[in-house]
Amino acid sequence: MKKSFTLFLLLSLAAAASAQRNVILIIADDLGTDYLGFYEDHQDTAPVPNIRKLLGRGVRFTNAWSNPVCSATRAGMLTGRYSFRTGVGAIVGGTGGSGVLDINEVTIPRLLNIFKPNGIAKANIGKWHLHNAMPMSNLNNPNIMGYDHFAGNFIGAIMSYTNWTKVTNGVSGNVTNYATTETANDAITWVKAQNNKPFFLWLALNAPHAPYHLPPAGLHTYTNLSGTQQDIMMHPESYFKAMIEAMDHEMGRLFDSLEVHNQLDSTDIIFIGDNGNTTQTAQIANTDRAKGTIYQYGVHVPFLISGPSVVNPGRVSDALVNTADLFATILELFGYTNWPSQIPVNKPVDSKSILPILKNQSSSVRPWAFTEIFNLTPDADDGKTMRNPDFKLLRFDDGHEEFYHLSVDPAESDNLLTGTLNSNELANYHYLCTEMTTLVGGTSFCNPAVGASDLIGSPKNLSIYPNPFRSHIYLRTKPEGINFELVNPIGQLIFSGSNIENQDFSNLAKGTYFLRIMGEVVQVVKLEKE
């Protein structure tokens, strides 16, 4: 009887362990994709064997966007809300400045505590950068906003990786241990202390953010670097790669600790960059399009999710995802699918759960991605951008726009608005500017000068009705030699020909469509399907 009970207890504990889900979110600071050799657009390669281990157990996302700077990205992940909602549009405490995050926002750790009161351990270790350090009561904000434990640098960049200020649950002190190692040590210690309790760890590393330096020996393989300030200024890329390798090394110690304590197989690990590389390490000809801008180089980041929640691991996804989507994703990785019931009506959440992609149940979760930057002191780079699978619209706060066919022009070298748009380009332009207007509100993002005709009324000498339509599109008069193309908002051709009145469009989905009329003058009409 005693043996049977012991066996039952062991089986029960094993079942509980296998059902447990932990989540670790690892954020690299100022890391785009171009120093990671497993990304198609990489320009250089740093040794990252431990990050590469995540690939075989997970999904790598090739079209992930962040905000262009760290504070805005972090606010979006913590709340699931875009910057125009949180007010954190740029760098808290930085040049130009940004609003700080409202401490009353609904956050991931607050919702986890509602889901399972005191049932999930929650820590934020590493860089915070969502509030100013004064008054000193602000140092408690991570704990006030839901974390059981906080340990790390409270403000933005540290001035030295070997002489910096760390805050631990509201109490600050000086640290001389190498920052990347200290942060990894804190994470390892905290995770071990949780024993069998499920946990969520937000691990925000300082690396590879400036100041560029030579990491301690044993953390990297770049033995030819002198470490002098002159050498660092002349070869910042080499030191940047050494810092990336040192970061990867310390991540490996965390992974090893998880494995030793039988926690690796129950832990989903997310790895991202918070924005693109700076001008000092940018691998592009036009460094004005690096960190701090809404161009691809400023917002396209590495994004990996690895662990037991991934079905058919080792996949690559081209789905459009945003770092703000981690809010809903992390909650649902813990099984909390009813979290929307806790969101106030006046605090809408923009986050879309990526879980259907991880479960291999869907190839996408959103039709477009959006990001933005805005400073308290206006800056020339301030603006908003939205993309669908193929096209990208950039609307700067000074009023000028740029529009790129991103799938064929990933370098954003050919601004289509400097020429004449074809029907596909025009349909995508109006889809994106209309969606961005609907999302943000206020003045329309659609430039009325873009297009061949008035997109609200009927073209000259041709009356098209009804609008909105349900099944058929009719013309009161039809000159000879007129052909039509009907396209949907993402530019897919629905119909091409001259006999549009004979077509039954009853089965079309409700929404916006564009009718291109090709006669002596090419004209475009916006139609709504009921």
C-alpha positions as CSV (number, residue, x, y, z in Angstrom):
1,M,0.0,0.0,0.0
2,K,2.8,2.3,0.9
3,K,4.7,1.6,-2.4
4,S,1.5,2.2,-4.3
5,F,1.0,5.6,-2.7
6,T,4.6,6.6,-3.3
7,L,4.2,5.6,-7.0
8,F,1.0,7.6,-7.2
9,L,2.6,10.6,-5.7
10,L,5.6,10.5,-8.0
11,L,3.3,10.1,-11.1
12,S,1.2,13.1,-9.9
13,L,4.3,15.2,-9.4
14,A,5.6,14.2,-12.8
15,A,2.2,15.1,-14.4
16,A,2.1,18.4,-12.7
17,A,5.7,19.2,-13.8
18,S,4.9,18.3,-17.4
19,A,1.8,20.5,-17.4
20,Q,3.6,23.5,-15.9
21,R,4.3,26.4,-18.2
22,N,7.0,29.0,-17.6
23,V,7.8,31.9,-19.8
24,I,11.0,33.8,-20.2
25,L,11.1,37.0,-22.4
26,I,14.7,37.9,-23.2
27,I,15.2,41.4,-24.7
28,A,18.5,42.4,-26.4
29,D,19.1,46.1,-26.4
30,D,19.7,47.8,-29.8
31,L,19.9,44.6,-31.8
32,G,18.4,44.3,-35.3
33,T,18.7,41.3,-37.5
34,D,21.8,42.1,-39.5
35,Y,24.4,40.6,-37.1
36,L,22.5,37.3,-36.8
37,G,23.6,34.9,-39.5
38,F,20.3,33.0,-39.4
39,Y,18.4,35.9,-40.7
40,E,18.2,36.3,-44.5
41,D,19.0,40.0,-44.4
42,H,22.1,39.7,-42.2
43,Q,25.1,41.7,-43.3
44,D,27.6,40.4,-40.7
45,T,27.6,37.5,-38.2
46,A,28.3,37.3,-34.5
47,P,28.8,33.9,-32.8
48,V,25.5,33.1,-31.0
49,P,25.4,29.3,-30.5
50,N,22.9,29.5,-27.6
51,I,20.4,31.7,-29.5
52,R,20.7,29.3,-32.4
53,K,19.6,26.5,-30.1
54,L,16.3,28.2,-29.9
55,L,15.7,27.8,-33.6
56,G,15.3,24.0,-33.6
57,R,12.7,24.2,-30.7
58,G,10.8,27.2,-32.0
59,V,9.5,29.5,-34.6
60,R,11.6,32.3,-36.2
61,F,9.6,35.3,-37.4
62,T,11.0,37.1,-40.4
63,N,8.6,40.1,-40.4
64,A,8.6,41.3,-36.8
65,W,8.4,45.0,-36.0
66,S,9.2,46.9,-32.8
67,N,9.1,50.6,-32.1
68,P,12.2,52.5,-33.2
69,V,13.4,53.0,-29.6
70,C,13.6,51.1,-26.4
71,S,11.1,52.8,-24.0
72,A,8.3,52.8,-26.5
73,T,8.8,49.1,-27.4
74,R,8.9,48.1,-23.7
75,A,5.7,50.1,-22.9
76,G,4.0,48.4,-25.8
77,M,5.0,44.9,-24.7
78,L,4.1,45.5,-21.1
79,T,0.6,46.9,-21.9
80,G,-0.2,45.5,-25.4
81,R,-1.0,49.1,-26.4
82,Y,0.5,51.3,-29.1
83,S,2.4,54.4,-28.2
84,F,-0.3,56.8,-29.2
85,R,-2.4,55.2,-26.5
86,T,0.3,55.0,-23.7
87,G,2.0,58.3,-24.5
88,V,5.4,56.6,-24.4
89,G,6.4,57.6,-27.9
90,A,10.2,57.8,-27.7
91,I,13.0,57.5,-25.1
92,V,12.1,58.3,-21.5
93,G,14.6,60.8,-20.3
94,G,16.3,61.1,-23.7
95,T,17.0,64.0,-26.1
96,G,13.6,65.2,-27.2
97,G,12.0,63.2,-24.5
98,S,9.0,61.0,-24.1
99,G,6.1,60.8,-21.7
100,V,6.4,58.1,-19.0
101,L,4.2,55.1,-18.6
102,D,1.1,55.6,-16.5
103,I,1.5,53.3,-13.4
104,N,-2.2,52.5,-13.6
105,E,-1.9,50.7,-16.9
106,V,-3.1,47.1,-17.1
107,T,0.1,45.0,-17.4
108,I,1.1,41.4,-18.0
109,P,2.1,40.7,-14.3
110,R,-1.1,42.4,-13.0
111,L,-3.3,40.2,-15.2
112,L,-1.3,37.0,-14.3
113,N,-2.1,37.8,-10.7
114,I,-5.8,38.1,-11.5
115,F,-5.6,34.8,-13.4
116,K,-3.8,32.9,-10.6
117,P,-3.5,35.0,-7.5
118,N,0.0,34.4,-6.1
119,G,0.1,31.3,-8.3
120,I,2.7,32.5,-10.9
121,A,6.0,34.1,-9.8
122,K,6.7,37.3,-11.8
123,A,10.1,39.1,-12.0
124,N,11.5,41.9,-14.1
125,I,15.3,41.6,-14.2
126,G,17.5,44.1,-16.1
127,K,16.7,47.4,-17.8
128,W,13.4,49.1,-16.9
129,H,13.5,52.5,-18.7
130,L,9.8,53.4,-18.4
131,H,10.1,56.1,-15.8
132,N,12.5,58.7,-14.5
133,A,14.6,57.8,-11.4
134,M,13.3,60.9,-9.5
135,P,11.5,61.2,-7.3
136,M,13.1,58.1,-5.6
137,S,9.6,56.6,-4.9
138,N,9.6,55.9,-8.7
139,L,12.1,53.1,-8.0
140,N,9.2,51.0,-6.7
141,N,7.2,51.3,-9.9
142,P,8.1,47.9,-11.3
143,N,6.7,46.3,-8.1
144,I,3.7,48.6,-8.1
145,M,2.9,47.6,-11.7
146,G,2.7,43.9,-10.7
147,Y,6.2,42.3,-10.5
148,D,7.0,40.4,-7.3
149,H,10.7,41.1,-7.9
150,F,12.7,43.7,-9.7
151,A,16.5,43.9,-10.0
152,G,18.3,46.0,-12.7
153,N,19.2,49.4,-13.9
154,F,16.2,51.6,-13.7
155,I,17.0,54.2,-16.3
156,G,18.3,53.8,-19.9
157,A,21.9,53.2,-20.9
158,I,24.4,52.5,-18.2
159,M,27.6,54.6,-18.4
160,S,29.8,51.7,-17.7
161,Y,29.2,47.9,-17.8
162,T,31.6,47.5,-14.8
163,N,30.4,50.5,-12.7
164,W,26.7,51.0,-12.6
165,T,23.7,51.5,-10.4
166,K,21.3,48.6,-9.8
167,V,17.9,48.9,-8.1
168,T,16.6,45.9,-6.2
169,N,12.9,46.2,-5.2
170,G,13.2,50.0,-4.8
171,V,16.7,50.1,-3.2
172,S,19.6,51.3,-5.3
173,G,23.3,50.4,-4.9
174,N,26.5,50.4,-6.9
175,V,27.6,47.3,-8.8
176,T,31.1,46.6,-10.3
177,N,30.3,43.2,-11.7
178,Y,30.0,43.1,-15.5
179,A,26.4,44.1,-16.2
180,T,25.5,41.2,-18.6
181,T,26.9,38.7,-16.1
182,E,25.2,40.3,-13.1
183,T,21.8,40.3,-14.9
184,A,22.2,36.7,-15.9
185,N,23.3,35.8,-12.3
186,D,20.2,37.5,-10.9
187,A,18.0,35.6,-13.4
188,I,19.5,32.3,-12.6
189,T,19.2,32.8,-8.8
190,W,15.6,34.0,-9.0
191,V,14.5,31.1,-11.3
192,K,16.1,28.5,-9.0
193,A,14.3,30.0,-6.0
194,Q,10.9,29.3,-7.6
195,N,11.3,25.5,-7.3
196,N,8.2,24.1,-8.9
197,K,6.2,27.3,-9.0
198,P,5.3,28.5,-12.5
199,F,7.1,31.7,-13.3
200,F,7.2,34.6,-15.8
201,L,10.6,36.3,-16.2
202,W,11.1,39.5,-18.1
203,L,14.8,39.6,-18.7
204,A,16.0,42.9,-20.3
205,L,19.7,42.8,-21.0
206,N,21.7,45.9,-21.5
207,A,23.8,44.3,-24.2
208,P,24.7,45.1,-26.9
209,H,23.7,48.7,-26.3
210,A,26.6,51.3,-26.0
211,P,29.0,52.0,-24.5
212,Y,30.9,49.6,-26.7
213,H,33.7,47.9,-24.9
214,L,35.7,44.7,-24.6
215,P,33.8,42.1,-22.5
216,P,35.7,40.0,-19.9
217,A,37.8,37.2,-21.2
218,G,36.0,33.9,-21.4
219,L,32.8,35.5,-22.6
220,H,33.8,35.9,-26.3
221,T,36.3,34.7,-28.9
222,Y,37.5,38.1,-30.2
223,T,41.1,37.8,-28.8
224,N,42.6,40.3,-31.3
225,L,40.8,43.4,-29.8
226,S,42.9,45.7,-27.6
227,G,40.0,47.3,-25.8
228,T,41.5,50.8,-26.1
229,Q,39.1,53.7,-26.6
230,Q,40.8,54.6,-29.9
231,D,40.4,51.0,-31.2
232,I,36.7,51.0,-30.1
233,M,36.1,54.2,-31.9
234,M,37.8,52.9,-35.1
235,H,36.1,49.5,-35.0
236,P,32.8,49.7,-33.1
237,E,31.4,46.8,-35.1
238,S,34.0,44.3,-33.7
239,Y,33.3,45.3,-30.1
240,F,29.5,45.2,-30.8
241,K,29.9,41.6,-32.0
242,A,32.0,40.7,-29.0
243,M,29.3,42.1,-26.7
244,I,26.6,40.1,-28.6
245,E,28.7,36.9,-28.1
246,A,29.1,37.7,-24.4
247,M,25.4,38.2,-24.1
248,D,24.8,34.8,-25.8
249,H,27.3,33.2,-23.5
250,E,25.5,34.4,-20.4
251,M,22.1,33.4,-21.9
252,G,23.6,29.9,-22.3
253,R,24.3,29.8,-18.6
254,L,20.7,30.5,-17.9
255,F,19.6,27.8,-20.3
256,D,22.0,25.3,-18.7
257,S,20.6,26.1,-15.3
258,L,17.1,25.5,-16.5
259,E,18.2,22.2,-17.9
260,V,20.0,21.1,-14.7
261,H,16.9,21.9,-12.7
262,N,14.5,20.1,-15.1
263,Q,12.8,23.4,-16.1
264,L,13.9,23.8,-19.7
265,D,11.3,21.4,-21.1
266,S,8.5,23.3,-19.4
267,T,9.7,26.8,-20.3
268,D,8.8,28.8,-23.4
269,I,11.6,31.2,-24.3
270,I,11.1,34.4,-26.3
271,F,14.1,36.3,-27.7
272,I,13.7,39.7,-29.4
273,G,15.6,42.9,-30.1
274,D,13.9,46.1,-28.9
275,N,14.8,48.1,-32.0
276,G,17.3,48.2,-34.8
277,N,21.0,49.0,-34.6
278,T,22.4,52.5,-34.0
279,T,24.3,54.5,-36.6
280,Q,27.6,53.4,-35.1
281,T,27.0,49.8,-35.9
282,A,24.6,50.1,-38.8
283,Q,25.3,47.9,-41.8
284,I,23.5,50.2,-44.3
285,A,24.7,53.0,-46.6
286,N,22.3,55.5,-45.3
287,T,22.8,55.4,-41.5
288,D,20.1,58.1,-41.1
289,R,17.7,55.2,-41.4
290,A,18.9,53.3,-38.3
291,K,17.6,53.2,-34.7
292,G,15.1,56.0,-34.0
293,T,13.5,56.0,-37.4
294,I,10.4,54.2,-38.8
295,Y,12.4,52.8,-41.8
296,Q,13.0,49.0,-41.8
297,Y,16.4,49.2,-40.3
298,G,15.0,51.0,-37.3
299,V,12.1,48.6,-36.6
300,H,12.8,45.2,-38.1
301,V,14.0,43.0,-35.2
302,P,14.9,39.4,-34.4
303,F,11.9,37.6,-32.9
304,L,12.1,33.9,-31.8
305,I,9.7,31.9,-29.7
306,S,10.9,28.5,-28.6
307,G,9.7,25.8,-26.2
308,P,7.0,23.2,-25.4
309,S,4.1,25.4,-26.7
310,V,5.5,25.3,-30.2
311,V,4.0,22.6,-32.5
312,N,6.2,21.3,-35.2
313,P,9.2,23.3,-34.1
314,G,12.0,24.5,-36.4
315,R,9.6,26.6,-38.5
316,V,10.1,30.0,-40.1
317,S,7.1,32.3,-40.3
318,D,6.6,35.3,-42.5
319,A,3.6,36.5,-40.6
320,L,3.4,40.2,-39.7
321,V,3.9,40.4,-35.9
322,N,4.7,43.3,-33.6
323,T,6.5,43.3,-30.2
324,A,3.3,44.6,-28.7
325,D,1.7,41.2,-29.6
326,L,3.8,39.6,-26.9
327,F,1.3,41.0,-24.3
328,A,-1.5,38.7,-25.4
329,T,0.8,35.9,-26.4
330,I,2.5,35.6,-23.0
331,L,-0.9,35.7,-21.2
332,E,-2.2,32.9,-23.4
333,L,1.0,30.8,-23.1
334,F,0.0,30.5,-19.4
335,G,-3.5,29.5,-20.5
336,Y,-5.2,32.8,-19.7
337,T,-7.4,33.2,-22.8
338,N,-10.1,35.3,-21.0
339,W,-7.8,38.2,-20.3
340,P,-9.8,40.6,-22.6
341,S,-12.6,40.6,-19.9
342,Q,-10.2,42.5,-17.6
343,I,-9.4,45.3,-20.1
344,P,-11.3,48.6,-19.4
345,V,-13.3,50.0,-22.3
346,N,-11.2,53.2,-22.2
347,K,-7.9,51.3,-22.4
348,P,-8.1,49.3,-25.6
349,V,-5.4,46.7,-26.2
350,D,-3.9,46.4,-29.7
351,S,-2.0,43.1,-29.0
352,K,-2.8,40.0,-31.1
353,S,-1.9,36.6,-29.7
354,I,0.6,34.7,-31.8
355,L,-0.4,31.4,-30.2
356,P,-2.3,30.2,-33.3
357,I,1.0,30.4,-35.3
358,L,2.9,28.6,-32.5
359,K,0.3,25.9,-32.5
360,N,0.6,25.7,-36.3
361,Q,-3.1,26.4,-36.6
362,S,-2.8,29.6,-38.6
363,S,-0.2,31.3,-40.8
364,S,-1.1,34.9,-39.6
365,V,-2.8,36.8,-36.9
366,R,-3.1,40.3,-38.3
367,P,-3.4,41.8,-41.8
368,W,-1.0,44.7,-41.1
369,A,1.7,45.9,-38.7
370,F,2.0,49.3,-37.2
371,T,4.6,51.3,-35.3
372,E,5.5,54.9,-34.6
373,I,7.8,57.4,-32.9
374,F,7.1,60.8,-31.4
375,N,9.1,63.0,-29.1
376,L,7.9,65.7,-26.7
377,T,10.2,68.1,-28.6
378,P,9.2,67.4,-32.2
379,D,11.9,65.7,-34.3
380,A,12.3,65.3,-38.1
381,D,12.1,61.5,-37.7
382,D,8.8,61.5,-35.9
383,G,6.1,59.6,-37.7
384,K,3.9,56.6,-38.1
385,T,4.1,53.6,-40.4
386,M,2.0,50.7,-41.4
387,R,2.6,47.7,-43.7
388,N,0.7,44.8,-45.1
389,P,2.5,41.7,-46.6
390,D,3.8,43.6,-49.6
391,F,3.6,47.4,-49.2
392,K,4.6,49.9,-46.5
393,L,3.3,53.5,-46.0
394,L,5.3,56.0,-43.9
395,R,3.6,59.2,-42.8
396,F,5.9,61.7,-41.1
397,D,4.6,64.2,-38.6
398,D,5.8,67.0,-40.9
399,G,3.2,65.8,-43.4
400,H,5.3,64.1,-46.1
401,E,4.7,60.5,-47.0
402,E,6.7,57.7,-48.5
403,F,5.4,54.4,-49.9
404,Y,7.4,51.3,-50.8
405,H,6.7,47.9,-52.4
406,L,8.5,46.2,-49.5
407,S,8.4,42.7,-50.8
408,V,10.5,43.6,-53.9
409,D,12.2,46.7,-52.4
410,P,13.2,45.8,-48.8
411,A,15.9,48.5,-48.8
412,E,13.1,51.1,-49.3
413,S,15.0,52.7,-52.2
414,D,12.1,53.5,-54.5
415,N,9.5,55.8,-53.1
416,L,6.5,55.0,-55.3
417,L,4.8,58.3,-54.5
418,T,7.4,60.1,-56.7
419,G,5.8,58.5,-59.7
420,T,2.4,57.3,-61.0
421,L,0.9,54.5,-59.0
422,N,-0.7,51.5,-60.9
423,S,-4.0,50.1,-59.7
424,N,-2.3,47.5,-57.4
425,E,-0.1,50.2,-55.8
426,L,-3.0,52.6,-55.5
427,A,-5.2,50.0,-53.9
428,N,-2.5,49.2,-51.3
429,Y,-1.8,52.8,-50.6
430,H,-5.4,53.6,-49.9
431,Y,-5.8,50.4,-47.9
432,L,-2.9,51.3,-45.6
433,C,-3.8,55.0,-45.2
434,T,-7.4,54.1,-44.5
435,E,-6.5,51.5,-41.9
436,M,-4.0,53.9,-40.3
437,T,-6.7,56.6,-40.1
438,T,-9.2,54.1,-38.6
439,L,-6.6,53.0,-36.0
440,V,-5.2,56.3,-34.9
441,G,-8.2,58.6,-35.6
442,G,-8.2,62.3,-36.3
443,T,-7.1,63.7,-39.7
444,S,-7.0,61.3,-42.6
445,F,-3.6,59.8,-43.5
446,C,-4.7,59.5,-47.1
447,N,-3.2,62.2,-49.3
448,P,-6.0,63.4,-51.7
449,A,-3.4,64.1,-54.3
450,V,-2.5,60.4,-54.6
451,G,-4.5,58.7,-57.3
452,A,-6.0,59.4,-60.7
453,S,-9.4,60.7,-59.7
454,D,-11.7,61.7,-56.8
455,L,-11.9,58.4,-54.9
456,I,-15.3,59.4,-53.3
457,G,-17.5,60.3,-56.3
458,S,-17.8,58.8,-59.7
459,P,-15.3,59.6,-62.5
460,K,-16.0,62.2,-65.1
461,N,-18.5,61.1,-67.8
462,L,-19.2,57.8,-66.0
463,S,-21.8,57.2,-63.3
464,I,-21.2,54.1,-61.2
465,Y,-23.8,52.9,-58.8
466,P,-24.8,51.7,-56.2
467,N,-22.1,52.6,-53.7
468,P,-22.1,50.8,-51.4
469,F,-23.0,47.8,-53.5
470,R,-24.2,44.3,-52.6
471,S,-24.0,42.1,-55.7
472,H,-23.7,44.1,-58.9
473,I,-22.0,47.2,-60.1
474,Y,-23.8,49.3,-62.7
475,L,-23.0,52.1,-65.1
476,R,-25.5,54.7,-66.3
477,T,-23.4,55.4,-69.4
478,K,-20.5,53.5,-70.8
479,P,-18.3,54.9,-73.5
480,E,-16.7,52.5,-76.0
481,G,-13.3,50.9,-75.1
482,I,-13.7,50.9,-71.3
483,N,-12.1,48.1,-69.3
484,F,-12.3,47.6,-65.6
485,E,-10.1,46.1,-62.8
486,L,-11.6,45.4,-59.4
487,V,-9.1,44.9,-56.6
488,N,-9.3,44.3,-52.9
489,P,-7.5,46.4,-50.2
490,I,-4.3,44.3,-50.4
491,G,-4.1,44.6,-54.2
492,Q,-5.5,41.2,-55.2
493,L,-7.3,41.2,-58.6
494,I,-10.9,40.3,-58.2
495,F,-12.1,41.0,-61.8
496,S,-10.7,42.2,-65.1
497,G,-12.6,42.9,-68.2
498,S,-15.2,45.1,-69.9
499,N,-18.5,43.4,-68.9
500,I,-18.4,44.3,-65.2
501,E,-22.2,44.8,-65.1
502,N,-22.7,41.1,-65.8
503,Q,-20.6,40.0,-62.8
504,D,-22.2,38.9,-59.5
505,F,-20.1,39.9,-56.5
506,S,-22.5,38.7,-53.8
507,N,-19.8,36.4,-52.4
508,L,-17.3,39.1,-51.9
509,A,-16.4,39.9,-48.3
510,K,-17.7,43.2,-46.9
511,G,-15.3,46.0,-47.0
512,T,-13.4,48.4,-49.3
513,Y,-12.6,47.8,-52.9
514,F,-11.1,49.8,-55.7
515,L,-12.3,49.9,-59.3
516,R,-9.8,51.0,-61.9
517,I,-11.4,52.4,-65.0
518,M,-9.2,52.3,-68.1
519,G,-10.3,54.5,-71.0
520,E,-8.8,57.6,-72.5
521,V,-7.9,58.6,-68.9
522,V,-7.2,56.1,-66.1
523,Q,-9.4,56.7,-63.1
524,V,-9.9,54.9,-59.8
525,V,-13.1,54.7,-57.7
526,K,-13.3,53.6,-54.1
527,L,-16.3,51.3,-53.5
528,E,-17.8,49.8,-50.4
529,K,-19.3,46.3,-50.4
530,E,-22.2,45.7,-48.0
